[in-house]
Amino acid sequence: MDLPLIGMGGIATARDALEFILAGASAIQVGTANFVHPDAATRVLDGLEEYLVRHEFASVRELVGSLASGVTV
């Protein structure tokens, strides 16, 4: 049975989110970072979008679990 993984804990930047996604998370949570920067979730989203465009990925789904295939942050 396939269960979705959710990346939680310590996500404050797009790089943090990408590390969880590459490791297999199909969703991530930005929590405490919002107390420091109320726009943290927006910053993470913008950074993810920038990464996708720069590396020519059509969707975040292409990155989920791709650490094993050699994709790097």
N, C-alpha and C positions, 0 to 999 in steps of 0.2 A: 504494500500500500504506500503510495506517495503522500507525504504530508508536507504542507508548506512550512518553510522556515521563516521566522521573523527576526531580523537583526535588531537587537536592543542593547543599550548600555554603552555609553560613551560616544555616541554619534553626534558630532558637532560640526563636521565639515563634509564636503562632497567626497574627499578621500576616505574618510571613515566609512561613509555609506558604501562606497565602491568596494572597500575591503570586505564588508559583510556580504555584498551582492556577489562578488567573485567567489566567495566561499560557499555560496548556495542560498542566501536569503532572497526570497522573492518579494519581501516587503521589509521596510526599515522603520524605526521609530526615532524621532528626535524629541528628547524629553527635557532634561535638565538644562541643556544648552539654551533653551528658550528663556530661562531666567536671566542668563547673562546677556544674550542677544535676542530680543523678542522676534527678530526676523530670521532666526537661525534656520528654521525649516525652509524658508524661501531661499536662503543662501545655499543650502544643501541642494535643493531642487535645481537652482540655476547652475550650480557647479556640475551636477550630473548631466544636465542638458548640454553644457559646454563640452564636457568630456565626450558625450555621444557624437556631437557634431565634429569635433576635432579628430576623432578616430573613426568616423564614418560608420557608426552603428545606427541602425534604423530604430532600435528599441532597447530598453534596459533588459528586456527578456533575453536578448542575445548574450548578455553578460552573466546571467544567473548561473552560478556554479562553474563558470568558465576558467577558474583558476587552474584546473587540471590541464587545460589546453594551452596554457602559457600566456594568457592575457595579463598585462601588468597595469598597475595604476600609474 
